[in-house]
Amino acid sequence: MKYTIAEHMRDILIENNTNTVWYGCLDEIHECAVRSGMYDRVRGKFGSHPLNINSKVLSALSRSDLFEEYRIKHIGRPARSFKLIEEHETETVSKLAHNKGEQNE
């Protein structure tokens, strides 16, 4: 089953016991890009520059119904931030717990 960028980010946030990501969460954004194979697909004038990767991941989250977008104030100006919608968080936590149970058997 092929996951979307937003589904990868949802899993990463749940694994890290958090429900928000913003432009400054470089580790989470990088991990999401790696899991989704984004570094292999990014093309264009600037290639896979980290700022382009960040922008593409956050743009994918803004188009997803898994996340709610809002702005936070960072160094005096607004920064994009995303919060995992609670119903999707609960659904995935139960799936992860079920999968761990199968691995332990």
C-alpha atoms as an extended CHARMM CRD file, in Angstrom:
* protein
*
       105  EXT
         1         1  MET       CA              0.0000000000        0.0000000000        0.0000000000  PROA      1               0.0000000000
         2         2  LYS       CA              1.4100000000        3.3720000000       -1.0130000000  PROA      2               0.0000000000
         3         3  TYR       CA              1.1490000000        6.1260000000        1.5980000000  PROA      3               0.0000000000
         4         4  THR       CA              0.7340000000        9.8210000000        0.8910000000  PROA      4               0.0000000000
         5         5  ILE       CA              3.1160000000       12.3940000000        2.3350000000  PROA      5               0.0000000000
         6         6  ALA       CA              0.4630000000       13.3530000000        4.8990000000  PROA      6               0.0000000000
         7         7  GLU       CA              0.0130000000        9.7160000000        5.9800000000  PROA      7               0.0000000000
         8         8  HSD       CA              3.7660000000        9.3670000000        6.4750000000  PROA      8               0.0000000000
         9         9  MET       CA              3.8110000000       12.5520000000        8.5640000000  PROA      9               0.0000000000
        10        10  ARG       CA              0.8490000000       11.3170000000       10.6220000000  PROA      10              0.0000000000
        11        11  ASP       CA              2.7320000000        8.1140000000       11.4600000000  PROA      11              0.0000000000
        12        12  ILE       CA              5.9190000000       10.0290000000       12.3140000000  PROA      12              0.0000000000
        13        13  LEU       CA              4.0760000000       12.3710000000       14.6760000000  PROA      13              0.0000000000
        14        14  ILE       CA              2.3520000000        9.4970000000       16.4370000000  PROA      14              0.0000000000
        15        15  GLU       CA              5.6430000000        7.5980000000       16.7850000000  PROA      15              0.0000000000
        16        16  ASN       CA              7.1070000000       10.7400000000       18.3970000000  PROA      16              0.0000000000
        17        17  ASN       CA              4.0770000000       11.1960000000       20.6950000000  PROA      17              0.0000000000
        18        18  THR       CA              3.1440000000       14.6090000000       19.3190000000  PROA      18              0.0000000000
        19        19  ASN       CA              0.3980000000       15.9720000000       17.1180000000  PROA      19              0.0000000000
        20        20  THR       CA              1.8790000000       19.1360000000       15.5960000000  PROA      20              0.0000000000
        21        21  VAL       CA              4.5340000000       19.9670000000       13.0450000000  PROA      21              0.0000000000
        22        22  TRP       CA              5.7300000000       23.3390000000       11.8330000000  PROA      22              0.0000000000
        23        23  TYR       CA              8.3560000000       24.7510000000        9.4810000000  PROA      23              0.0000000000
        24        24  GLY       CA             11.0430000000       24.4190000000       12.1720000000  PROA      24              0.0000000000
        25        25  CYS       CA             10.5420000000       20.6630000000       12.7600000000  PROA      25              0.0000000000
        26        26  LEU       CA             13.3840000000       19.7240000000       10.4630000000  PROA      26              0.0000000000
        27        27  ASP       CA             13.8960000000       16.1620000000       11.7120000000  PROA      27              0.0000000000
        28        28  GLU       CA             10.2500000000       15.2210000000       11.2060000000  PROA      28              0.0000000000
        29        29  ILE       CA             10.0640000000       16.8890000000        7.7940000000  PROA      29              0.0000000000
        30        30  HSD       CA             13.2850000000       15.1930000000        6.6440000000  PROA      30              0.0000000000
        31        31  GLU       CA             12.0690000000       11.7890000000        7.8890000000  PROA      31              0.0000000000
        32        32  CYS       CA              8.7810000000       12.2770000000        6.0380000000  PROA      32              0.0000000000
        33        33  ALA       CA             10.6370000000       13.1630000000        2.8300000000  PROA      33              0.0000000000
        34        34  VAL       CA             12.8310000000       10.0730000000        3.1530000000  PROA      34              0.0000000000
        35        35  ARG       CA              9.8970000000        7.7320000000        3.8370000000  PROA      35              0.0000000000
        36        36  SER       CA              7.9110000000        9.0850000000        0.9210000000  PROA      36              0.0000000000
        37        37  GLY       CA             10.8640000000        8.9120000000       -1.4740000000  PROA      37              0.0000000000
        38        38  MET       CA             10.7050000000       12.6300000000       -2.0900000000  PROA      38              0.0000000000
        39        39  TYR       CA             14.4620000000       13.0760000000       -2.4950000000  PROA      39              0.0000000000
        40        40  ASP       CA             14.3040000000       10.7610000000       -5.5060000000  PROA      40              0.0000000000
        41        41  ARG       CA             11.4370000000       12.6880000000       -7.1410000000  PROA      41              0.0000000000
        42        42  VAL       CA             12.2380000000       16.3580000000       -6.5060000000  PROA      42              0.0000000000
        43        43  ARG       CA             13.2370000000       18.0460000000       -9.7310000000  PROA      43              0.0000000000
        44        44  GLY       CA             13.5850000000       21.5910000000      -10.8490000000  PROA      44              0.0000000000
        45        45  LYS       CA             16.0110000000       24.4330000000      -10.9440000000  PROA      45              0.0000000000
        46        46  PHE       CA             17.1940000000       23.9770000000       -7.3670000000  PROA      46              0.0000000000
        47        47  GLY       CA             16.8940000000       20.1950000000       -7.0360000000  PROA      47              0.0000000000
        48        48  SER       CA             16.4500000000       18.7790000000       -3.5690000000  PROA      48              0.0000000000
        49        49  HSD       CA             17.5240000000       21.8010000000       -1.5460000000  PROA      49              0.0000000000
        50        50  PRO       CA             16.2970000000       21.3990000000        2.0690000000  PROA      50              0.0000000000
        51        51  LEU       CA             14.1070000000       24.5080000000        1.9120000000  PROA      51              0.0000000000
        52        52  ASN       CA             12.3890000000       23.1850000000       -1.2140000000  PROA      52              0.0000000000
        53        53  ILE       CA             11.8010000000       19.8400000000        0.5310000000  PROA      53              0.0000000000
        54        54  ASN       CA             10.3260000000       21.6230000000        3.5880000000  PROA      54              0.0000000000
        55        55  SER       CA              8.0270000000       23.6500000000        1.3890000000  PROA      55              0.0000000000
        56        56  LYS       CA              6.8220000000       20.6150000000       -0.5780000000  PROA      56              0.0000000000
        57        57  VAL       CA              6.0980000000       18.5750000000        2.5700000000  PROA      57              0.0000000000
        58        58  LEU       CA              4.1770000000       21.4180000000        4.2060000000  PROA      58              0.0000000000
        59        59  SER       CA              2.2460000000       22.0840000000        0.9970000000  PROA      59              0.0000000000
        60        60  ALA       CA              1.2130000000       18.4350000000        0.9100000000  PROA      60              0.0000000000
        61        61  LEU       CA              0.0000000000       18.6980000000        4.5120000000  PROA      61              0.0000000000
        62        62  SER       CA             -2.0630000000       21.7910000000        3.6850000000  PROA      62              0.0000000000
        63        63  ARG       CA             -3.8820000000       19.8630000000        0.9210000000  PROA      63              0.0000000000
        64        64  SER       CA             -4.6080000000       16.9000000000        3.1930000000  PROA      64              0.0000000000
        65        65  ASP       CA             -7.7360000000       16.3480000000        5.2570000000  PROA      65              0.0000000000
        66        66  LEU       CA             -5.5870000000       14.7060000000        7.9790000000  PROA      66              0.0000000000
        67        67  PHE       CA             -4.1690000000       18.0400000000        9.1430000000  PROA      67              0.0000000000
        68        68  GLU       CA             -5.4830000000       21.4170000000       10.1920000000  PROA      68              0.0000000000
        69        69  GLU       CA             -3.3180000000       24.4110000000        9.2180000000  PROA      69              0.0000000000
        70        70  TYR       CA             -2.7400000000       27.3980000000       11.4640000000  PROA      70              0.0000000000
        71        71  ARG       CA             -0.0520000000       30.0550000000       11.9600000000  PROA      71              0.0000000000
        72        72  ILE       CA              2.3090000000       30.5340000000       14.8700000000  PROA      72              0.0000000000
        73        73  LYS       CA              4.4890000000       33.5380000000       15.5370000000  PROA      73              0.0000000000
        74        74  HSD       CA              8.1730000000       32.8060000000       14.9980000000  PROA      74              0.0000000000
        75        75  ILE       CA             10.8150000000       35.5190000000       15.1880000000  PROA      75              0.0000000000
        76        76  GLY       CA              8.1640000000       38.1830000000       14.8170000000  PROA      76              0.0000000000
        77        77  ARG       CA              6.4270000000       36.7840000000       11.7550000000  PROA      77              0.0000000000
        78        78  PRO       CA              3.9280000000       34.0160000000       11.0600000000  PROA      78              0.0000000000
        79        79  ALA       CA              5.1040000000       30.4800000000       10.3530000000  PROA      79              0.0000000000
        80        80  ARG       CA              3.0420000000       27.6160000000        8.9390000000  PROA      80              0.0000000000
        81        81  SER       CA              2.0500000000       24.9730000000       11.4380000000  PROA      81              0.0000000000
        82        82  PHE       CA             -0.1080000000       21.8750000000       11.1900000000  PROA      82              0.0000000000
        83        83  LYS       CA             -2.0270000000       19.9210000000       13.7720000000  PROA      83              0.0000000000
        84        84  LEU       CA             -3.1240000000       16.3350000000       13.2910000000  PROA      84              0.0000000000
        85        85  ILE       CA             -6.9110000000       16.1420000000       13.4060000000  PROA      85              0.0000000000
        86        86  GLU       CA             -7.8200000000       14.1250000000       16.4970000000  PROA      86              0.0000000000
        87        87  GLU       CA            -10.0330000000       11.5070000000       14.8230000000  PROA      87              0.0000000000
        88        88  HSD       CA             -7.1530000000       10.4800000000       12.5400000000  PROA      88              0.0000000000
        89        89  GLU       CA             -4.7340000000       10.3790000000       15.4640000000  PROA      89              0.0000000000
        90        90  THR       CA             -6.9370000000        7.9780000000       17.4330000000  PROA      90              0.0000000000
        91        91  GLU       CA             -7.4920000000        5.7640000000       14.3970000000  PROA      91              0.0000000000
        92        92  THR       CA             -3.7580000000        5.3980000000       13.7340000000  PROA      92              0.0000000000
        93        93  VAL       CA             -2.7970000000        4.8030000000       17.3650000000  PROA      93              0.0000000000
        94        94  SER       CA             -5.1390000000        1.8200000000       17.4860000000  PROA      94              0.0000000000
        95        95  LYS       CA             -3.6760000000        0.4660000000       14.2080000000  PROA      95              0.0000000000
        96        96  LEU       CA             -0.1010000000        0.8320000000       15.5030000000  PROA      96              0.0000000000
        97        97  ALA       CA             -1.0000000000       -0.9180000000       18.7590000000  PROA      97              0.0000000000
        98        98  HSD       CA             -2.6120000000       -3.7560000000       16.8160000000  PROA      98              0.0000000000
        99        99  ASN       CA              0.4780000000       -4.1190000000       14.5880000000  PROA      99              0.0000000000
       100       100  LYS       CA              2.8070000000       -4.2190000000       17.6180000000  PROA      100             0.0000000000
       101       101  GLY       CA              0.6550000000       -6.9690000000       19.1000000000  PROA      101             0.0000000000
       102       102  GLU       CA              1.0460000000       -9.0420000000       15.9380000000  PROA      102             0.0000000000
       103       103  GLN       CA              4.8420000000       -8.5560000000       15.9600000000  PROA      103             0.0000000000
       104       104  ASN       CA              5.1480000000       -9.7330000000       19.5710000000  PROA      104             0.0000000000
       105       105  GLU       CA              3.3730000000      -13.0210000000       18.8870000000  PROA      105             0.0000000000
